[in-house]
């Protein structure tokens, strides 16, 4: 009976470890737009783009209890995911984001300087997400530049799955965009500076 229980426990442990063994988590990011307003853009079009300025396209790493490290990646271009949320936020100021045109004004470029999500094994697991964004806006021959940096930390009892990591990274992006696309930047774009 003891042998049977020991064998069953060992088999159970192997199944759990095999289920945890993976080399990559591929996340489907979809950050929400931060709340913005008031309606100061008067419906004017705004040439707009988001570029990924990072050297490494991975989103980060997850360390498991057994010492294995898992790469965390996005299933699509991260700049596109950020652009969708930022465009919705700009509509909250009553701007109409359009395709990028370097000769049009007003125009806005957001650059992703940093996006790093690290999960450290332990009891509990430690999650840290850092994001850095830079915005450059042009209007009336003038240029305006601003930055936003956000760090989120969290703890989880179990190794985070794709859904948990997605949720945390999406929240960090939304917070950083809310800090970046502030009233001062909107006033510049609307010609109210």
VEXDREN-636604 format. One record per residue (C-alpha): residue in three letters; residue number from 1; y, z, x. Coordinates in steps of 0.001 Angstrom, whole numbers, plus 500000, padded with zeros to 6 digits. Each point is the difference from the previous one (the first is absolute). Last residue first. Layout:
// residues N
PT  code  pos       Y       Z       X
PT   ALA  NUM       Y       Z       X
...
This chain:
// residues 193
PT  code  pos       Y       Z       X
PT   UNK  193  576252  474979  499262
PT   UNK  192  499647  498626  496471
PT   UNK  191  498841  496489  500900
PT   UNK  190  496753  500241  497992
PT   UNK  189  497872  499959  503167
PT   UNK  188  502155  502749  501517
PT   UNK  187  499782  502087  496817
PT   UNK  186  496211  499605  499989
PT   UNK  185  499809  501225  503601
PT   UNK  184  502080  503091  499146
PT   UNK  183  498030  500622  496803
PT   UNK  182  496695  500282  501843
PT   UNK  181  497349  497413  500747
PT   UNK  180  498792  501749  503165
PT   UNK  179  499228  503476  498593
PT   UNK  178  498240  498616  496936
PT   UNK  177  498188  497475  502190
PT   UNK  176  498734  502840  502225
PT   UNK  175  498784  501961  496974
PT   UNK  174  498177  496997  498524
PT   UNK  173  498355  499183  503338
PT   UNK  172  498810  503611  500431
PT   UNK  171  498587  500066  496448
PT   UNK  170  498091  496753  500577
PT   UNK  169  498550  501433  503241
PT   UNK  168  498747  503142  498220
PT   UNK  167  498506  498133  497031
PT   UNK  166  498281  497425  502207
PT   UNK  165  498444  502722  502177
PT   UNK  164  498660  501737  496887
PT   UNK  163  498626  496799  498471
PT   UNK  162  498374  498833  503241
PT   UNK  161  498056  503255  500411
PT   UNK  160  501325  503181  501554
PT   UNK  159  497478  502123  501901
PT   UNK  158  499535  503139  497896
PT   UNK  157  502093  503170  499648
PT   UNK  156  503268  498083  500109
PT   UNK  155  503312  500904  501610
PT   UNK  154  503347  498248  499820
PT   UNK  153  502927  499031  502205
PT   UNK  152  502721  497476  499241
PT   UNK  151  502501  498709  502551
PT   UNK  150  502916  497777  498983
PT   UNK  149  502535  498121  502081
PT   UNK  148  502824  497892  498593
PT   UNK  147  502412  497753  501854
PT   UNK  146  503368  498327  499347
PT   UNK  145  501904  496890  501064
PT   UNK  144  503034  498313  498440
PT   UNK  143  501359  496629  501105
PT   UNK  142  503280  498348  499132
PT   UNK  141  500783  496313  499450
PT   UNK  140  500598  500584  496304
PT   UNK  139  496554  501528  499495
PT   UNK  138  497042  500586  502321
PT   UNK  137  497378  502748  499738
PT   UNK  136  497633  501391  502635
PT   UNK  135  497385  502512  498903
PT   UNK  134  497695  501973  502297
PT   UNK  133  496811  501740  498904
PT   UNK  132  497927  502712  501679
PT   UNK  131  496790  501388  498550
PT   UNK  130  497871  502948  501057
PT   UNK  129  496890  501174  498155
PT   UNK  128  498115  503148  500974
PT   UNK  127  496709  501098  498475
PT   UNK  126  498145  503120  501173
PT   UNK  125  496376  500500  498908
PT   UNK  124  499359  503623  498959
PT   UNK  123  497935  501196  501741
PT   UNK  122  500207  497436  502725
PT   UNK  121  500205  496303  500683
PT   UNK  120  503420  498482  500659
PT   UNK  119  501256  497212  497741
PT   UNK  118  502840  497892  501372
PT   UNK  117  502203  497594  498051
PT   UNK  116  502548  497987  501998
PT   UNK  115  502679  497655  498709
PT   UNK  114  502831  499359  502433
PT   UNK  113  502871  497538  500398
PT   UNK  112  499625  498214  496670
PT   UNK  111  503081  497783  499854
PT   UNK  110  502040  499528  496847
PT   UNK  109  502274  496966  499882
PT   UNK  108  502823  499725  497493
PT   UNK  107  502298  497167  499016
PT   UNK  106  503353  499748  498267
PT   UNK  105  500653  497415  501081
PT   UNK  104  498094  496832  500748
PT   UNK  103  499458  498251  503345
PT   UNK  102  496869  501862  501072
PT   UNK  101  498249  499094  496752
PT   UNK  100  497227  502335  498894
PT   UNK   99  498515  499371  496579
PT   UNK   98  501737  501638  497065
PT   UNK   97  500733  503584  498936
PT   UNK   96  502053  500237  496779
PT   UNK   95  502236  503064  500302
PT   UNK   94  500490  502345  497042
PT   UNK   93  499771  503292  501979
PT   UNK   92  496522  500554  498513
PT   UNK   91  499268  496381  500953
PT   UNK   90  500328  501190  503604
PT   UNK   89  497233  502551  499355
PT   UNK   88  497720  497257  498627
PT   UNK   87  500660  497906  503102
PT   UNK   86  499176  502997  502216
PT   UNK   85  496619  500548  498307
PT   UNK   84  498986  496327  500308
PT   UNK   83  501308  499786  503573
PT   UNK   82  497988  503044  501122
PT   UNK   81  496750  498374  498823
PT   UNK   80  500990  496680  501603
PT   UNK   79  500850  501669  503314
PT   UNK   78  496545  501624  499984
PT   UNK   77  498281  496591  500005
PT   UNK   76  496834  500462  497999
PT   UNK   75  496752  502029  500011
PT   UNK   74  501754  502698  502020
PT   UNK   73  498266  501689  502916
PT   UNK   72  498664  503432  500949
PT   UNK   71  497728  500061  503062
PT   UNK   70  497255  502616  499956
PT   UNK   69  499325  502402  502851
PT   UNK   68  496614  501691  500348
PT   UNK   67  500105  503538  501389
PT   UNK   66  497288  501328  497658
PT   UNK   65  502629  501828  497932
PT   UNK   64  501810  496718  499297
PT   UNK   63  503207  498733  501554
PT   UNK   62  502067  497572  497958
PT   UNK   61  502272  497498  501683
PT   UNK   60  503249  498186  499249
PT   UNK   59  501639  497249  497976
PT   UNK   58  498696  497259  502281
PT   UNK   57  502414  497085  500566
PT   UNK   56  500826  501033  503569
PT   UNK   55  503221  498774  501616
PT   UNK   54  502159  501109  497078
PT   UNK   53  503030  497971  498915
PT   UNK   52  498678  499134  496550
PT   UNK   51  502663  498006  498209
PT   UNK   50  501443  500525  496523
PT   UNK   49  502217  497323  498478
PT   UNK   48  503014  499569  497737
PT   UNK   47  502701  497560  499014
PT   UNK   46  501837  501825  497216
PT   UNK   45  500941  498339  496736
PT   UNK   44  502724  501578  497924
PT   UNK   43  499045  501772  496768
PT   UNK   42  503145  502115  499972
PT   UNK   41  498698  501962  503019
PT   UNK   40  501446  503341  498885
PT   UNK   39  497446  501116  497411
PT   UNK   38  499640  503658  500982
PT   UNK   37  497266  500219  501265
PT   UNK   36  496784  500667  501851
PT   UNK   35  496653  501680  499401
PT   UNK   34  497522  499197  502764
PT   UNK   33  497728  496997  499500
PT   UNK   32  496332  500882  499953
PT   UNK   31  497794  499232  502987
PT   UNK   30  497055  497637  499482
PT   UNK   29  497637  500215  502939
PT   UNK   28  496416  498748  499662
PT   UNK   27  498406  501776  502953
PT   UNK   26  497253  498748  502316
PT   UNK   25  498195  502908  501641
PT   UNK   24  498257  498940  503172
PT   UNK   23  497021  500934  502180
PT   UNK   22  497717  501661  497501
PT   UNK   21  497447  502753  500135
PT   UNK   20  500645  502452  497172
PT   UNK   19  497069  498839  497886
PT   UNK   18  497736  500088  503036
PT   UNK   17  501101  503558  500708
PT   UNK   16  499332  501078  496402
PT   UNK   15  496610  498267  499925
PT   UNK   14  499075  501561  503340
PT   UNK   13  500961  503470  498734
PT   UNK   12  497892  499541  496869
PT   UNK   11  497006  498887  502070
PT   UNK   10  500418  503077  502196
PT   UNK    9  500239  502274  496973
PT   UNK    8  496899  498425  498423
PT   UNK    7  498056  500302  503258
PT   UNK    6  500969  503676  500330
PT   UNK    5  499057  500656  496360
PT   UNK    4  496627  498250  500416
PT   UNK    3  499296  501777  503262
PT   UNK    2  500771  503349  498371
PT   UNK    1  497612  499137  497135
